[in-house]
Amino acid sequence: MITARELAGFISLAAVLAFLLSCGTSGDYDRWNWGRWDADRTGERLGAFGGLRQPEFNAKKLPDFGQYRALRTLDEDEFPLDSPNRRVVFVGDIHGMYKPFNQLLDKIDYDSTNDVLIHTGDFLAKGQHHHSMATLEYMTTHNITGVRGNHDQQILEWRGWISWICSSTEGCNWLKRIEHHWRVSHQGGSEPLQKDTELDEDLDEYLEAQMQKAPSKDRRWWKLIPAGWKFLSGQYRIARDMSKGQYEYLLQLPLALYVPHAHTFVVHAGILPSDPRYPYDDAKRQPLARIPDIFRSAEEDTPCVSGNGLMCTSHLRRVQEMEILTDVPQNKVPWTLMNIRGVKNGKVFRKYTGKYWAKLWNQEMGRCVGFTDERVLSSYVNEDSEEANKKKPKKVTLPCYPATVVYGHSASRGLSPKRWSVGLDSGCVYGRKLTALVLGGPRLGSTEQWEIYEEDDEEGQEEAEYDDETFEANDDRVEDSDSVGRRTNANRWRRRKHKKDGDIVPFGDQYKAKIISVKCR
C-alpha cells in the first residue's frame, strides 16, 4: 500500500525525470529551462547567420545576436575518469596566445587521440589577431570541448550583426568603406601585428571622429551599432574573418558543461550555489537546503529508495545539481555565467564587489553532509516540534553532496585551486602564465600534497574592487580595514599555500589532478 507521502514523492520524481529528458529551445533571455536547452544529443543549432540562413534586414527589429546554447552534458566517454590511458585536460583563458597554448600541449604530452581537452572560454581576442585565428582554427578542426566566455560571446554577436547589416547591399557597402578606411589609417592597409588590446586603445576617438564627419546617408548605419558594442574592436575583426565552420564551432559552445558522473560544472566566469537574496539554508528557495522529494520516503538506513527502479544517491545528487541551474534565478541569466565575480546584497557584479562567488561556493559545499546524516534526517521529522528545534545543530549543515566547478575569467586572482572550485585563468595574455589542470592518466603523487590553505571568511568581508586588467601584488588577499580589524586569531590568518606548476590538487570526491603551466612572453 503506497502512502500519500510516497505517492507525492513518485510524482515529484516523474516530474524531475521528464524535465531532464526533455529538450528544445527557448528564446527567453532571463528565464531558461536548462533541461530543455540541453541539445548536445540532438545536435541542434541555434545559429541564424554565417551561412545557416540570412536574416531579412529590418532596421526596426534586431535579430537574436546572442544565439545562446545553455548546457551540454558530458558522458563517461566524453569525460573519462578511471581510464589509465586517457586524461581530461582543462585549460584556462588562452586569449589568442597560440604559441604558449602549443607549448602547454607539448609540455603535457597531449594526445589528441585519447585525451579530452576542455577550454574554459575566452580562448580568443586580446592577443594578436592572426594568433586568435590560428587558435580558433585549432579548436574548430579538432572540435575541442569548451564553454563560451564573455569575449567569445561578443565575437558571436558581432558576426550576427555583420550578417544582418550585409543583408542590405547599402549597409554592406558602408561597412566595407569603414573597414577599409580604418585599415589604411592604422596599418597602411596591411593586417595589424599588435595585440588587439593595443589596437583598440584609440578606437573610441577614431570612431567618434568618423561618426561626426559621416555623410547623412551613412548616419543611419552608424545608429544601428548596439549601445555598448565596440565597433572595429578585436572581437569584431575575428567575427569578420572567421569561416563558416569556425562560426558554427563557436555557436555550438554552451554556457555551461555538466558532468554528472564527476559531479562537476565547467563555466567561464562562475556559478552560484544558492540565490544570494535569501538565506542559504532556506529550504523553500535553495536547492542545496532540501533533499529531492523522492528521497523523503526512504528508510533511514539506506541511501537508496527500493523498488520500482527508482533513483539512489548518485541520481539524487544529479537531480539536486541540476536544480542549482534551474532553481537559482541568477544562474539562468547568461551574463552571470560569463561575467560574475562579486556578490553583494543579493546582487551579482562583474567587479570584485562584495564576496567572491567562489568563496560562497566553497563555503556552502563545505556545509554539505549528505542525505542520510542524522542532522539532516532529524530536520524532516516533526520539523516544527519543540524537541526537533532543540536538536538542531549550532553549525548549519545542508542536505547535499559537494560539486566541483572549473572556471576561468579572473586573471587578477590567478591560479586559484580550492577544494570545490578551480580557477585556471593565470593571465597569459598579460605576460604571466597559461595553466592546465590534468585529470587522470598515470597514477599521480601522494595525497599529502593536497593541503590547500584557505583564508577564513568573515560574514560581510568584501573583496577589493578592481578591473581584471589591473594586477596588484597578492590582490586576492586585499581586505578592507574592518575585515583586518576583526581578525585577531593568528591561526585564522594562515595564508593560502600558492599552488604552482607540478602540484597535485584534489578533484571531486576522490580524484587527483595535476597543475601544469607555461610562461607567456
LOGUMI-310369 format. One record per residue (C-alpha): z negated, x, y; residue in three letters; residue number from 1. Coordinates in steps of 0.05 Angstrom, whole numbers, plus 32768, in hexadecimal, padded with zeros to 4 digits. Example, Ala and Ser with C-alpha at 12.3 -4.5 7.8 and 13.67 -1.06 7.14 Angstrom:
# residues 2
    zz    xx    yy  res    n
  7F64  80F6  7FA6  ALA    1
  7F71  8111  7FEB  SER    2
//
This chain:
# residues 521
    zz    xx    yy  res    n
  8000  8000  8000  MET    1
  8016  8020  8042  ILE    2
  7FE5  8017  807A  THR    3
  7FFA  8004  80C0  ALA    4
  7FEA  804A  80D8  ARG    5
  8015  806A  80A3  GLU    6
  804E  803A  80B2  LEU    7
  804B  804D  80FB  ALA    8
  804F  8096  80E7  GLY    9
  808C  808A  80BC  PHE   10
  80AF  8066  80F5  ILE   11
  809E  809F  8124  SER   12
  80BB  80D2  80F3  LEU   13
  80FA  80A9  80EA  ALA   14
  8103  80A8  8135  ALA   15
  80FA  80F3  813A  VAL   16
  812C  8101  8102  LEU   17
  815F  80D3  8121  ALA   18
  8155  80F6  8163  PHE   19
  815E  813C  8145  LEU   20
  819C  8129  811C  LEU   21
  81C1  8105  8153  SER   22
  81F3  812A  817E  CYS   23
  821F  811A  81B8  GLY   24
  8226  8129  8202  THR   25
  8204  8113  8241  SER   26
  8215  8121  8289  GLY   27
  81D0  8112  82A5  ASP   28
  81B8  8152  82C7  TYR   29
  816E  8143  82C8  ASP   30
  8162  8119  828A  ARG   31
  817D  8139  824C  TRP   32
  8178  8124  8205  ASN   33
  8175  8169  81E5  TRP   34
  8182  8150  819E  GLY   35
  81C1  812D  81B5  ARG   36
  81D8  816C  81D8  TRP   37
  81D2  8199  819B  ASP   38
  821D  819E  818F  ALA   39
  8221  81E0  816A  ASP   40
  8231  81BF  8128  ARG   41
  8268  8193  8144  THR   42
  828A  81C7  816F  GLY   43
  828B  819B  81AC  GLU   44
  82A2  81B8  81EE  ARG   45
  828A  819D  8230  LEU   46
  82BF  81C3  8257  GLY   47
  82F1  81A1  8284  ALA   48
  8317  81DD  82A0  PHE   49
  8337  821F  8290  GLY   50
  836E  8201  8265  GLY   51
  8346  81CB  8242  LEU   52
  835E  8198  8274  ARG   53
  836C  819A  82BE  GLN   54
  8343  816B  82EA  PRO   55
  8368  813D  8319  GLU   56
  835B  8155  835F  PHE   57
  8330  8126  8387  ASN   58
  830E  8144  83C4  ALA   59
  82DC  810B  83C8  LYS   60
  82C1  8114  8381  LYS   61
  82AC  8157  8365  LEU   62
  82B6  8162  831B  PRO   63
  827D  8178  82EE  ASP   64
  827D  81C2  82FB  PHE   65
  823D  81CE  82D3  GLY   66
  8259  81C0  828E  GLN   67
  8215  81C8  826D  TYR   68
  8209  81CF  8224  ARG   69
  81BF  81C8  821A  ALA   70
  81AD  81E0  81D5  LEU   71
  81C5  8206  8198  ARG   72
  819C  820A  8158  THR   73
  81A2  8248  812D  LEU   74
  819B  8244  80E1  ASP   75
  8182  827B  80B2  GLU   76
  81C7  829A  80AB  ASP   77
  81D0  829D  80F6  GLU   78
  818A  82B9  8100  PHE   79
  8176  82E1  80C1  PRO   80
  812C  82F1  80BD  LEU   81
  8121  830D  8078  ASP   82
  8161  8333  8068  SER   83
  8158  837E  805F  PRO   84
  81A1  838A  8072  ASN   85
  81A7  835C  80AE  ARG   86
  8186  835F  80F2  ARG   87
  817F  8333  812F  VAL   88
  818A  835A  816F  VAL   89
  8175  833A  81B1  PHE   90
  8190  835C  81F0  VAL   91
  8177  8350  8237  GLY   92
  819F  8345  8277  ASP   93
  81DD  8371  8275  ILE   94
  81FB  835D  82B8  HIS   95
  823E  837D  82A9  GLY   96
  8220  83C1  8299  MET   97
  8252  83CD  8262  TYR   98
  8246  8417  8256  LYS   99
  81FA  8411  824B  PRO  100
  8208  83D4  8220  PHE  101
  8234  83FD  81F2  ASN  102
  8201  8436  81F2  GLN  103
  81CC  8405  81DD  LEU  104
  81F6  83EA  81A3  LEU  105
  8203  8432  818D  ASP  106
  81B9  8444  8191  LYS  107
  81A4  840A  8164  ILE  108
  81DF  8418  8136  ASP  109
  81F7  83D0  813F  TYR  110
  8220  83B5  8105  ASP  111
  824A  837B  811D  SER  112
  8258  8366  80D5  THR  113
  820F  835B  80C1  ASN  114
  81E4  835B  8100  ASP  115
  81DC  831F  812E  VAL  116
  81E0  8330  8178  LEU  117
  81C0  82FF  81A9  ILE  118
  81C2  8307  81F5  HIS  119
  8191  82E6  8224  THR  120
  81C4  82D4  8259  GLY  121
  81DA  82F5  829A  ASP  122
  8206  8325  8275  PHE  123
  8239  8322  82AE  LEU  124
  823B  832F  82FA  ALA  125
  8217  835F  8328  LYS  126
  8235  839C  8305  GLY  127
  827D  83B6  830F  GLN  128
  82B0  837E  8307  HIS  129
  82DA  83A0  82D1  HIS  130
  829B  83AF  82A9  HIS  131
  8287  8366  82AD  SER  132
  82CC  8353  8293  MET  133
  82C6  8385  825A  ALA  134
  8282  836A  8248  THR  135
  829D  8323  8249  LEU  136
  82D7  8338  821D  GLU  137
  82A7  8357  81EA  TYR  138
  827B  831A  81E7  MET  139
  82B8  82EC  81E1  THR  140
  82DD  8315  81AC  THR  141
  829F  831B  8180  HIS  142
  8286  82D4  8191  ASN  143
  8240  82EF  81A0  ILE  144
  8207  82BD  819F  THR  145
  81E2  82B4  81E0  GLY  146
  81CB  8287  8218  VAL  147
  81E2  8279  825E  ARG  148
  81C2  829E  8298  GLY  149
  81C2  8287  82E0  ASN  150
  81FA  82B7  82F1  HIS  151
  8223  82A2  82B4  ASP  152
  821B  825A  82CB  GLN  153
  8234  826C  8311  GLN  154
  8272  828B  82F1  ILE  155
  8280  824B  82CA  LEU  156
  8277  8220  8308  GLU  157
  82A6  824C  8330  TRP  158
  82DB  8247  82F9  ARG  159
  82D6  81FC  82FA  GLY  160
  82DC  81FC  8346  TRP  161
  8318  822A  8346  ILE  162
  833C  81FE  8312  SER  163
  832C  81C0  833C  TRP  164
  8346  81DF  837C  ILE  165
  8384  81F8  8359  CYS  166
  8394  81B3  833E  SER  167
  83AF  81AB  8385  SER  168
  83EA  81D9  8397  THR  169
  83D4  81DC  83DF  GLU  170
  838D  81ED  83CB  GLY  171
  83A3  8223  839B  CYS  172
  83D0  8243  83CF  ASN  173
  8396  8245  8400  TRP  174
  836A  8266  83CB  LEU  175
  839E  829B  83BD  LYS  176
  83A5  82AC  8407  ARG  177
  835A  82B4  8410  ILE  178
  8353  82DF  83D2  GLU  179
  838D  830C  83E7  HIS  180
  8371  8315  842D  HIS  181
  832D  8328  8411  TRP  182
  834A  835B  83E0  ARG  183
  8375  837C  8416  VAL  184
  833C  837E  8449  SER  185
  830A  839B  8417  HIS  186
  8331  83C5  83E6  GLN  187
  8377  83CB  83FF  GLY  188
  838D  8399  83CA  GLY  189
  8372  83C1  838F  SER  190
  833B  83AB  835F  GLU  191
  82F6  83BD  837B  PRO  192
  82CD  83F3  8357  LEU  193
  8289  83E6  8376  GLN  194
  8254  83BB  8357  LYS  195
  8259  8371  8367  ASP  196
  8217  8376  838C  THR  197
  8235  83AA  83BB  GLU  198
  8275  8384  83C7  LEU  199
  824F  8344  83D6  ASP  200
  8223  8362  840D  GLU  201
  8251  8350  8447  ASP  202
  8271  8312  8429  LEU  203
  824B  82E0  8453  ASP  204
  8262  8301  8494  GLU  205
  82AA  8306  847A  TYR  206
  82AC  82BD  8463  LEU  207
  828E  82A3  84A4  GLU  208
  82C4  82C8  84CC  ALA  209
  82FB  82AC  849F  GLN  210
  82E2  8265  84A6  MET  211
  82DE  826A  84F2  GLN  212
  8326  8280  84F9  LYS  213
  8343  8254  84C2  ALA  214
  837D  8227  84D8  PRO  215
  836E  81DC  84D7  SER  216
  8397  81D1  8497  LYS  217
  836A  8201  8471  ASP  218
  8326  81E8  8489  ARG  219
  8325  81AE  8458  ARG  220
  8326  81E1  841F  TRP  221
  82EE  820B  843C  TRP  222
  82C4  81CB  8440  LYS  223
  82CD  81C1  83F5  LEU  224
  82A5  81FF  83E4  ILE  225
  8262  81E4  83CA  PRO  226
  8225  81F3  83F4  ALA  227
  81FF  8230  83DC  GLY  228
  823A  824D  83B5  TRP  229
  8250  8293  83C9  LYS  230
  829B  8292  83CE  PHE  231
  82C0  82D1  83B6  LEU  232
  827F  82EC  8398  SER  233
  827C  8315  8359  GLY  234
  8272  82D6  8331  GLN  235
  82B0  82B7  8351  TYR  236
  82DB  82F4  8341  ARG  237
  82C6  82F2  82F8  ILE  238
  82D5  82A7  82F5  ALA  239
  831A  82B4  8314  ARG  240
  832D  82EC  82E4  ASP  241
  8312  82D5  82A1  MET  242
  8341  82BB  826B  SER  243
  8341  8277  824C  LYS  244
  831F  8293  820E  GLY  245
  82E9  82B5  8238  GLN  246
  82DD  8275  825F  TYR  247
  82D6  824D  821E  GLU  248
  82A4  8281  8205  TYR  249
  8279  8277  8243  LEU  250
  827F  822C  823C  LEU  251
  8263  822B  81F6  GLN  252
  8225  8253  820A  LEU  253
  81E8  8224  820A  PRO  254
  81AD  8226  8239  LEU  255
  817E  822F  81FE  ALA  256
  8180  8247  81B7  LEU  257
  814E  822C  8185  TYR  258
  813F  824D  8142  VAL  259
  8115  821C  8119  PRO  260
  8104  824A  80DF  HIS  261
  80ED  8281  810F  ALA  262
  80CC  824F  813F  HIS  263
  80F0  8273  8178  THR  264
  8113  825F  81B8  PHE  265
  8144  828B  81DE  VAL  266
  814F  827A  8228  VAL  267
  8166  82A1  8264  HIS  268
  812C  8297  8294  ALA  269
  80F5  8271  8272  GLY  270
  80DA  8230  8256  ILE  271
  8099  820A  8261  LEU  272
  8069  81F9  8229  PRO  273
  8050  81BB  824E  SER  274
  805A  8191  828C  ASP  275
  8034  81B9  82C2  PRO  276
  8026  8179  82E9  ARG  277
  7FF2  8164  82B5  TYR  278
  7FBB  8186  828C  PRO  279
  7FD7  81AC  8251  TYR  280
  7FA9  8186  8221  ASP  281
  7FC1  8141  8237  ASP  282
  7FD6  8125  81F4  ALA  283
  7FFD  80EC  8213  LYS  284
  802B  811B  823B  ARG  285
  802A  8160  821B  GLN  286
  804E  816D  81D9  PRO  287
  801F  81A5  81C3  LEU  288
  7FE2  817A  81CF  ALA  289
  7FF2  8149  8198  ARG  290
  8005  814C  814F  ILE  291
  8047  8129  8140  PRO  292
  8032  80E2  812C  ASP  293
  8049  80E7  80E3  ILE  294
  8014  811C  80D4  PHE  295
  7FDA  80EF  80E6  ARG  296
  7FE0  80CB  80A4  SER  297
  7FD8  810C  807D  ALA  298
  7F9B  8120  8055  GLU  299
  7F6F  8154  8077  GLU  300
  7F74  8186  803D  ASP  301
  7FC0  818D  803D  THR  302
  7FF2  81A2  8072  PRO  303
  8027  8173  8057  CYS  304
  8031  8128  8051  VAL  305
  803D  8118  8008  SER  306
  8071  80E7  7FEE  GLY  307
  80B3  80CE  8008  ASN  308
  80CC  8115  8015  GLY  309
  80AA  8117  8059  LEU  310
  80A1  8154  8084  MET  311
  806C  8188  807A  CYS  312
  8050  81BA  80AC  THR  313
  808F  81E3  80BA  SER  314
  80B6  81A4  80C9  HIS  315
  807F  8188  80F4  LEU  316
  8081  81C9  811C  ARG  317
  80CB  81BF  8127  ARG  318
  80C0  8178  8140  VAL  319
  808B  8190  8170  GLN  320
  80B5  81CA  8188  GLU  321
  80EF  819C  8196  MET  322
  80BF  8171  81BE  GLU  323
  80B4  81AC  81EC  ILE  324
  80FC  81A3  81FF  LEU  325
  80FE  8158  81FF  THR  326
  80B9  8145  821B  ASP  327
  80AE  8179  8251  VAL  328
  80D9  815E  828B  PRO  329
  80E3  81A1  82AD  GLN  330
  8103  81BD  826E  ASN  331
  8139  8187  8272  LYS  332
  8152  81A2  82B4  VAL  333
  8186  81DA  82AB  PRO  334
  816D  81FF  82E9  TRP  335
  8129  820A  82C9  THR  336
  8143  822E  828B  LEU  337
  8170  825B  82B4  MET  338
  8143  826A  82F1  ASN  339
  80F9  825D  82E6  ILE  340
  80C7  8294  82F6  ARG  341
  808A  8275  8317  GLY  342
  8062  8235  830E  VAL  343
  8033  821A  8344  LYS  344
  8016  81D5  8352  ASN  345
  8040  81B5  831B  GLY  346
  8082  81D1  8337  LYS  347
  80B0  8208  831D  VAL  348
  80CB  8240  8349  PHE  349
  8100  8275  8345  ARG  350
  80D2  82A6  8367  LYS  351
  8091  82BF  834A  TYR  352
  8069  8288  836C  THR  353
  8028  8274  834B  GLY  354
  8022  8287  8302  LYS  355
  8059  82A7  82DA  TYR  356
  8075  8275  82A7  TRP  357
  806D  82A6  826C  ALA  358
  8023  82AC  827A  LYS  359
  801D  8261  8274  LEU  360
  8045  8263  8234  TRP  361
  801A  8298  8213  ASN  362
  7FD9  8277  822A  GLN  363
  7FEC  8235  820B  GLU  364
  8007  8254  81CB  MET  365
  7FC6  8279  81C5  GLY  366
  7FA1  8237  81C3  ARG  367
  7FC8  821E  8187  CYS  368
  7F9D  8217  8149  VAL  369
  7FCC  81F2  811A  GLY  370
  7FCC  81AB  8101  PHE  371
  7F93  81AE  80CD  THR  372
  7F5E  81D3  80F4  ASP  373
  7F1E  81A9  80F4  GLU  374
  7F1B  81AD  8140  ARG  375
  7F5E  8189  8141  VAL  376
  7F51  8157  810A  LEU  377
  7F0E  8141  8128  SER  378
  7F31  812E  8168  SER  379
  7F5A  80F9  8143  TYR  380
  7F1D  80D8  8123  VAL  381
  7EF7  80A8  814F  ASN  382
  7F14  80CA  818C  GLU  383
  7EEB  80A1  81BD  ASP  384
  7EAA  80A3  8198  SER  385
  7E6E  80C6  81B6  GLU  386
  7E65  80F1  8178  GLU  387
  7EAD  8109  817A  ALA  388
  7EA7  811C  81C2  ASN  389
  7E69  8145  81B4  LYS  390
  7E8F  816D  817F  LYS  391
  7EC8  817F  81AD  LYS  392
  7ECC  81CB  81B4  PRO  393
  7EBE  81EB  81F7  LYS  394
  7EFF  8213  81F2  LYS  395
  7F39  81E3  81F3  VAL  396
  7F66  81EB  81B6  THR  397
  7FA9  81CC  81A8  LEU  398
  7FC5  81AC  8168  PRO  399
  8002  81D9  8164  CYS  400
  801E  8219  8148  TYR  401
  8038  824F  8178  PRO  402
  8082  8258  8187  ALA  403
  80A5  8296  81A3  THR  404
  80D3  829B  81DF  VAL  405
  8105  82D3  81EB  VAL  406
  8121  82D6  8232  TYR  407
  813E  8301  826A  GLY  408
  8146  82F4  82B5  HIS  409
  8108  8316  82D1  SER  410
  811E  835E  82DE  ALA  411
  80E5  836C  830E  SER  412
  80B3  8361  82D6  ARG  413
  80DB  838D  82A8  GLY  414
  80D2  838F  825D  LEU  415
  809A  835D  824E  SER  416
  8087  8354  8205  PRO  417
  804D  8323  81FD  LYS  418
  8032  8304  81BE  ARG  419
  805D  82C5  81C3  TRP  420
  8092  82D9  81F5  SER  421
  80C0  8315  81FE  VAL  422
  80E1  8323  8241  GLY  423
  811C  8352  823A  LEU  424
  813A  835B  827F  ASP  425
  8128  83A3  828F  SER  426
  8155  83A9  82CD  GLY  427
  8192  83CE  82B3  CYS  428
  81BE  83BA  82ED  VAL  429
  818A  83D9  831C  TYR  430
  818D  841C  82F9  GLY  431
  8153  8411  82CA  ARG  432
  815B  8400  8280  LYS  433
  8180  83D2  8251  LEU  434
  8153  83BA  8219  THR  435
  815D  839C  81D4  ALA  436
  812B  837C  81A5  LEU  437
  813E  838A  815C  VAL  438
  8123  835B  8127  LEU  439
  812A  8367  80DC  GLY  440
  814F  839C  80B5  GLY  441
  8129  83D9  8098  PRO  442
  80DE  83D3  8096  ARG  443
  80C0  83DF  80DA  LEU  444
  8082  8406  80EC  GLY  445
  8038  83F7  80E3  SER  446
  8019  83B9  8101  THR  447
  7FE7  83E7  8122  GLU  448
  801B  83F0  815A  GLN  449
  8019  83A6  8169  TRP  450
  7FE1  83A4  819B  GLU  451
  7FF8  8389  81DE  ILE  452
  7FC5  838A  8217  TYR  453
  7FC8  834B  8240  GLU  454
  7FA8  833F  8284  GLU  455
  7F79  8304  8282  ASP  456
  7F91  82CD  82AF  ASP  457
  7F60  82A9  82DC  GLU  458
  7F70  8261  82ED  GLU  459
  7F94  8260  832F  GLY  460
  7FAA  82A9  832D  GLN  461
  7FEE  82B1  834D  GLU  462
  8028  82E0  8345  GLU  463
  8041  8306  8381  ALA  464
  807F  82E7  83A0  GLU  465
  80BB  8314  83A1  TYR  466
  8104  8311  838E  ASP  467
  811D  832E  834D  ASP  468
  8145  8363  8371  GLU  469
  8106  837F  8391  THR  470
  80E4  83B2  8365  PHE  471
  809D  83C7  8374  GLU  472
  8073  83F5  834A  ALA  473
  804D  83CD  8315  ASN  474
  8063  838D  8337  ASP  475
  804F  8364  82FB  ASP  476
  8007  8374  830B  ARG  477
  8007  8362  8355  VAL  478
  7FCD  8332  8362  GLU  479
  7FB2  830E  839D  ASP  480
  7F70  8324  83BB  SER  481
  7F4B  82E7  83A1  ASP  482
  7F60  82F7  835A  SER  483
  7F4A  833F  8361  VAL  484
  7F07  8329  837C  GLY  485
  7EFB  82FC  8340  ARG  486
  7F05  8334  830D  ARG  487
  7EC2  8357  8304  THR  488
  7EC1  8364  82BA  ASN  489
  7EE1  83A7  82AB  ALA  490
  7EF4  8391  8265  ASN  491
  7F1F  835A  8283  ARG  492
  7F46  838D  82AB  TRP  493
  7F67  83AE  8270  ARG  494
  7FAD  83BF  8286  ARG  495
  7FE6  83A7  825C  ARG  496
  7FFF  83DF  8230  LYS  497
  8047  83E9  8246  HIS  498
  8077  83E5  820D  LYS  499
  80AF  8418  8209  LYS  500
  80EB  842D  81E0  ASP  501
  80DB  8430  8196  GLY  502
  809C  8406  8198  ASP  503
  808F  83CF  8165  ILE  504
  8079  838B  817D  VAL  505
  8065  834B  8157  PRO  506
  8098  8314  8153  PHE  507
  8088  82CD  813F  GLY  508
  8057  82BC  8108  ASP  509
  805D  82FB  80DE  GLN  510
  8098  8326  80F2  TYR  511
  80A1  8367  8118  LYS  512
  80D6  837D  8148  ALA  513
  80E9  83BF  8167  LYS  514
  80F7  83CD  81B0  ILE  515
  8134  83F8  81BE  ILE  516
  814A  840C  8204  SER  517
  817E  8437  8227  VAL  518
  8180  8451  826E  LYS  519
  81B1  8432  829F  CYS  520
  81D0  8461  82D3  ARG  521
//
